[in-house]
Amino acid sequence: MELSNDGKSAEAMVMTIIYRLIDEEGNPVFRKAEKAELMRQVDPDVLSRIITTISDGTMTDEEVTKN
């Protein structure tokens, strides 16, 4: 929330994905060390779609893989 309030929406989206995405065994999909790479290489629209979907709790494995 703080990052978003500071005008760092891309960083806020990436951090949300890092902290919230887990695999079927409950392990994190991404590490905090991958933040810069995610920010450089992933389109903000894709990040936004992922966050919207995980916030709804409706993301399927296929959608995660596709993104």
Backbone bond lengths (Angstrom), bond angles and torsions (degrees), N, CA, C in turn:
res aa  C-N    CA-C-N  psi(-1)  N-CA   C-N-CA  omega(-1)  CA-C   N-CA-C  phi
1 M - - - 1.438 - - 1.530 110.52 -
2 E 1.318 115.10 -43.04 1.463 120.33 -178.94 1.524 111.01 -60.98
3 L 1.323 117.20 -43.30 1.464 120.21 179.48 1.523 110.55 -61.77
4 S 1.308 115.99 -43.71 1.458 120.49 179.84 1.527 111.02 -62.82
5 N 1.309 116.30 -42.34 1.463 120.75 178.58 1.526 112.09 -65.05
6 D 1.330 116.95 -27.70 1.458 121.69 178.92 1.529 112.57 -85.67
7 G 1.339 117.39 8.56 1.458 121.23 179.43 1.515 114.11 80.22
8 K 1.305 117.38 16.06 1.469 122.26 179.78 1.521 109.39 -106.66
9 S 1.332 116.22 60.52 1.457 120.41 -173.81 1.528 112.87 -66.06
10 A 1.334 117.67 -37.54 1.472 119.47 178.73 1.524 110.61 -63.38
11 E 1.315 116.37 -44.10 1.464 120.16 178.46 1.528 110.64 -65.11
12 A 1.316 117.04 -38.41 1.465 121.00 178.08 1.522 110.97 -62.91
13 M 1.343 116.84 -41.13 1.467 120.13 178.79 1.523 110.87 -64.55
14 V 1.327 116.09 -44.75 1.463 119.93 -179.57 1.531 111.08 -62.42
15 M 1.316 116.95 -42.97 1.463 119.95 -179.83 1.533 111.01 -65.65
16 T 1.320 117.18 -36.32 1.463 120.66 176.48 1.520 110.28 -62.04
17 I 1.315 116.33 -43.95 1.467 120.55 179.21 1.524 110.29 -65.31
18 I 1.318 117.57 -43.56 1.466 121.08 179.91 1.527 110.53 -59.35
19 Y 1.317 117.24 -44.35 1.460 120.71 -175.58 1.532 113.97 -79.99
20 R 1.327 118.04 -25.69 1.462 119.36 -172.63 1.510 116.02 -102.99
21 L 1.333 118.27 -25.78 1.470 118.79 -177.69 1.524 110.68 -81.35
22 I 1.327 115.05 123.57 1.457 121.37 176.82 1.518 108.95 -130.17
23 D 1.334 116.40 156.12 1.452 119.96 177.88 1.530 109.83 -84.63
24 E 1.327 115.65 -176.60 1.473 120.61 -176.90 1.527 113.07 -63.81
25 E 1.315 117.39 -18.28 1.469 121.12 179.26 1.529 111.72 -96.16
26 G 1.326 116.71 0.88 1.458 120.96 179.00 1.518 114.47 87.83
27 N 1.321 117.15 9.22 1.465 121.29 178.62 1.521 110.33 -88.75
28 P 1.321 117.56 144.34 1.465 120.05 178.29 1.536 111.34 -60.60
29 V 1.322 115.57 140.27 1.463 120.98 177.99 1.528 109.68 -77.63
30 F 1.334 116.31 -37.85 1.459 121.98 -179.35 1.519 110.17 -122.16
31 R 1.323 115.35 157.27 1.470 121.40 174.64 1.521 108.50 -110.02
32 K 1.316 115.16 157.94 1.461 120.21 -179.72 1.533 111.11 -58.95
33 A 1.327 116.83 -30.12 1.468 121.29 179.39 1.533 111.97 -64.44
34 E 1.326 117.88 -16.74 1.463 121.72 -179.42 1.536 112.51 -91.18
35 K 1.306 117.40 3.78 1.467 121.94 -176.39 1.526 112.02 -56.10
36 A 1.306 117.83 -51.67 1.468 120.82 -177.14 1.521 111.51 -60.98
37 E 1.310 116.29 -41.35 1.464 120.08 179.70 1.529 110.88 -64.39
38 L 1.323 117.10 -43.93 1.467 120.57 178.03 1.525 110.81 -61.96
39 M 1.310 116.73 -40.19 1.463 120.18 -179.42 1.529 111.80 -66.64
40 R 1.320 117.12 -34.24 1.468 121.12 -179.09 1.520 112.72 -81.48
41 Q 1.324 117.44 -35.86 1.454 119.39 -167.72 1.527 115.90 -105.52
42 V 1.319 117.84 -8.51 1.459 119.47 -177.96 1.527 108.99 -112.18
43 D 1.307 114.69 130.20 1.458 121.20 179.27 1.532 110.00 -61.52
44 P 1.331 117.50 134.53 1.466 120.35 179.47 1.530 113.70 -57.02
45 D 1.335 116.93 -31.40 1.468 119.71 177.19 1.524 111.24 -65.28
46 V 1.320 116.77 -36.62 1.471 121.15 177.23 1.527 109.26 -67.74
47 L 1.331 117.06 -44.09 1.468 120.17 177.91 1.528 110.13 -58.41
48 S 1.310 115.87 -43.95 1.455 120.99 -179.35 1.522 111.56 -62.66
49 R 1.337 117.05 -43.44 1.471 120.66 178.68 1.518 111.26 -62.63
50 I 1.328 116.57 -41.18 1.464 120.54 179.20 1.523 109.97 -62.65
51 I 1.317 116.64 -47.11 1.470 120.30 -178.73 1.518 110.98 -63.88
52 T 1.319 116.91 -42.33 1.460 119.87 178.04 1.522 110.48 -59.79
53 T 1.306 116.84 -43.51 1.458 120.98 -177.89 1.524 111.69 -69.70
54 I 1.321 118.41 -43.17 1.470 118.50 -179.64 1.521 111.02 -70.87
55 S 1.319 116.55 -27.20 1.465 119.28 175.77 1.522 110.64 -68.64
56 D 1.333 115.80 -33.50 1.460 120.76 176.66 1.521 111.53 -78.07
57 G 1.338 116.12 -18.69 1.460 120.57 -178.52 1.511 113.46 73.32
58 T 1.330 116.93 23.90 1.464 119.87 -175.00 1.518 114.08 -116.47
59 M 1.310 119.22 9.53 1.449 121.93 -177.88 1.529 110.69 -72.06
60 T 1.328 115.61 128.44 1.460 121.01 177.59 1.522 109.45 -91.79
61 D 1.339 116.52 163.69 1.461 120.59 176.51 1.519 110.91 -57.61
62 E 1.320 116.62 -38.21 1.466 120.86 179.79 1.520 111.21 -63.46
63 E 1.322 117.79 -41.01 1.461 121.09 178.65 1.524 111.35 -65.36
64 V 1.320 116.52 -40.35 1.476 120.55 178.67 1.510 109.39 -62.04
65 T 1.314 117.26 -46.70 1.460 122.23 -178.65 1.524 110.80 -64.31
66 K 1.315 117.11 -40.98 1.463 121.84 -178.32 1.523 110.85 -64.99
67 N 1.308 118.01 -37.90 1.457 121.20 -177.96 1.505 109.52 -76.03
